[in-house]
Amino acid sequence: MPHVLDLGCGDAACAYAIKQRWPNAHIMGIDLDPMALHLIPPFVQALQADIRALPIIEQPAFNLIIVRHPDVFRRPETWKKVINGVGRLSQINGYLLVTCYSLPEAKLIGTWQPNQSEKNIKLVPKSVYLQPNIIALPDIIGHDRFAFVWQFF
């Protein structure tokens, strides 16, 4: 059963695509805005928290960590810190999917990468992550134009 973490989830719009692809998936959405969390689907476990201080999770728990269209220009240091530190929440062979709308955002995100202190990582090429059996499906990416997928191993 996939375990999915949606960071800065808002209304967790991609949760429906995840459930369609993996009906038994456990999905956790984290957002600071309590109003956004009231809009998420009932099958998503909502957690109000600041992503700069992610909750302590004893064991790496997630197969897929999603960061969809982070506000990298208003909060670049926050998102850089999140992307750098999120590997501790991933299982071995888990993925981090980060999407964005614009080329300037993609160029900035492309300079960041998860920390390699606990796990090895690799950037997964688009030709691989868009295959039907791989996690970063187009319906999860949504209308975002750019996607980065890292795998932890």
FENRA-V470200 format. One record per residue. N is the residue number from 1. RES is the residue in one letter. PSI is psi as a letter, one per 40 degrees, with the letter a starting at -180 (none if undefined). NEAR is the number of other ideal C-beta (glycine too) atoms within 10 Angstrom. Layout:
N_RES_PSI_NEAR + N_RES_PSI_NEAR
This chain:
1_M_h_8 + 2_P_i_16 + 3_H_h_19 + 4_V_h_26 + 5_L_h_26 + 6_D_h_27 + 7_L_h_23 + 8_G_f_21 + 9_C_d_27 + 10_G_b_17 + 11_D_e_17 + 12_A_f_25 + 13_A_d_15 + 14_C_e_24 + 15_A_d_21 + 16_Y_d_14 + 17_A_d_15 + 18_I_d_24 + 19_K_d_16 + 20_Q_d_12 + 21_R_d_14 + 22_W_g_17 + 23_P_d_9 + 24_N_e_7 + 25_A_i_18 + 26_H_h_16 + 27_I_h_25 + 28_M_h_21 + 29_G_h_25 + 30_I_h_20 + 31_D_i_23 + 32_L_d_12 + 33_D_h_13 + 34_P_d_9 + 35_M_d_9 + 36_A_d_17 + 37_L_d_19 + 38_H_e_9 + 39_L_e_14 + 40_I_i_20 + 41_P_i_15 + 42_P_e_6 + 43_F_e_14 + 44_V_h_22 + 45_Q_h_12 + 46_A_h_21 + 47_L_h_14 + 48_Q_h_12 + 49_A_i_13 + 50_D_h_11 + 51_I_e_21 + 52_R_e_13 + 53_A_g_8 + 54_L_i_18 + 55_P_i_11 + 56_I_h_7 + 57_I_h_12 + 58_E_d_5 + 59_Q_i_7 + 60_P_h_17 + 61_A_e_15 + 62_F_h_23 + 63_N_d_21 + 64_L_h_23 + 65_I_h_27 + 66_I_h_26 + 67_V_g_23 + 68_R_h_22 + 69_H_g_18 + 70_P_i_23 + 71_D_g_12 + 72_V_d_23 + 73_F_d_11 + 74_R_d_8 + 75_R_f_15 + 76_P_d_15 + 77_E_d_9 + 78_T_d_16 + 79_W_d_25 + 80_K_d_17 + 81_K_d_17 + 82_V_d_21 + 83_I_d_23 + 84_N_d_14 + 85_G_e_16 + 86_V_e_23 + 87_G_d_22 + 88_R_e_16 + 89_L_e_22 + 90_S_i_26 + 91_Q_i_17 + 92_I_h_11 + 93_N_e_10 + 94_G_i_25 + 95_Y_i_21 + 96_L_h_28 + 97_L_h_24 + 98_V_h_30 + 99_T_i_24 + 100_C_i_24 + 101_Y_d_14 + 102_S_i_14 + 103_L_d_10 + 104_P_d_11 + 105_E_d_22 + 106_A_d_18 + 107_K_d_12 + 108_L_d_17 + 109_I_d_22 + 110_G_e_13 + 111_T_e_7 + 112_W_i_16 + 113_Q_i_18 + 114_P_i_23 + 115_N_h_14 + 116_Q_e_12 + 117_S_d_9 + 118_E_d_13 + 119_K_i_19 + 120_N_i_10 + 121_I_i_17 + 122_K_i_12 + 123_L_h_13 + 124_V_h_20 + 125_P_i_9 + 126_K_d_12 + 127_S_d_7 + 128_V_d_11 + 129_Y_e_20 + 130_L_e_15 + 131_Q_i_11 + 132_P_d_6 + 133_N_e_5 + 134_I_i_13 + 135_I_d_22 + 136_A_g_22 + 137_L_i_18 + 138_P_d_11 + 139_D_e_11 + 140_I_d_24 + 141_I_d_20 + 142_G_a_15 + 143_H_e_8 + 144_D_i_19 + 145_R_d_14 + 146_F_i_18 + 147_A_i_21 + 148_F_h_21 + 149_V_h_22 + 150_W_i_22 + 151_Q_h_21 + 152_F_h_25 + 153_F_none_10
